[in-house]
Amino acid sequence: MEFTQSFPRRKTHQIMVGDVPVGGGAPITIQSMTITKTADHEATLQQIYALAAAGCDIVRATCNEPEAAEGLARIVPRSPVPIVADIHHQYRRALEALEAGVHCLRLNPGNIRKPEHIKAVAKEAKDRNVPIRIGVNGGSLDPKLYDKYGGKVTPEAMVESALQEIAYFEEVDFDLIKISVKASSVPLMIEAYRQLSEVTDHPLHLGVTEAGPPPVGTLKATAGIATLLAEGIGDTIRYSLTADPVEEAKAGRQLLEAMGLRKRKNVDLIACPSCGRAEVDVFTVAQDAMEAFGQREIPLQVAVMGCVVNGPGEARDADLGIAAGNKRGHLFVKGQNVMVVPEDEMVETLVEWAEFIHEHGADAALEKAKATKDQAKRAAEEDRARNLDERGDDANESEAVIAEIRRSSG
């Protein structure tokens, strides 16, 4: 049985990005950004559809030229998810994007600095009931704030930048706001969001900017985003990776599922780290299983274990699993052995039974296995006993190493 952690959420007011609620207790949303030229609307739409299929709830696209605004006018009506226009430097691009029908704007207060321009955009957005994300970036703060805080980026400087932008919006009575205070430094990003969450109830968009390529970029982004989510901070997230944006969407989905903050959509595959008792190449079987499940929407936890000595017991809470033993695989459902299959059919059998359980339930699977359960249990016990007889309780010979350590230290 899956354990779902409930992290108390910081209370924020809710805004709507198209038909997607953000904040106010709504499910945490996943965002990414297209890397195509927005003017190439067909290529951009193709990427948007790929992102939506990977679990993205909201997609951002750049609007850096008039042709990009024209592209947005063609993209928005055909997009499966709400579109955010990313605006830098030219406030006119924001007005054009609004005319194109986008569902949200992202403004960087570090490079649109004239109050009259900011207010003009906010007034137009208000008239259209379109929210704006204030996207503070540690790499592009207003020079005046750099000077004020000793020529360096600090959490205080980033928060002040956001609050200054909010003040401009308040002058035109605009409050459809979400905020980000991203930095490439994880500690800086965490502290900035913590401070911001203390002074505003606007929904927060989390991210570590310029995190870099996977796997390091994924680790950095996870360290920052997960830390804040565990503290109840954050309403929407983006992994900013130097990679195909589909990888960003997948990472975001996997993080929220792992933290119990979104319902599982795809298979959660768990596997033992292997040891001297393993009777199969666990790494290869696990990888083959991941590829076989692919993007099938089967929200089950599936286990791949290297042996039958501890495998079924360690993975007893998985919906389904398989453990290797004596050139064959021991399939188990909810910790109960149900079937024995040849080693080369392990992955195929896992997928087949996962699909059955997803459609009919675990109880139906156990009923289906009634004829083979007793035989499967006996086979598993035989392989377990044989493995222990051949390899012993200490398959990794750690006790011998410990004994040597004790002799040396004595």
Secondary structure, DSSP 8 states (H G I E B T S, - for coil): --------------EEETTEEESTT---EEEEE--S-TTSHHHHHHHHHHHHHTT-SEEEEE--SHHHHHHHHHHGGG-SS-EEEEE-S-HHHHHHHHHHT-SEEEE-TTT---HHHHHHHHHHHHHHT--EEEEEETTS--HHHHHHTTTS--HHHHHHHHHHHHHHHHHTT---EEEEEEBSSHHHHHHHHHHHHHH--S-BEE-BTT-BSTTHHHHHHHHHHHHHHHTT--SEEE--BSS-HHHHHHHHHHHHHHTTSS---S-EEEE----TT--S-HHHHHHHHHHHHTT-----EEEEES-TTTHHHHTTTSSEEEEEETTEEEEEETTEEEEEEEGGGHHHHHHHHHHHHHHH-HHHHHHHTHHHHHHHHHHHHHHHHHHHHHH-S-TT-HHHHHHHHHHHH-
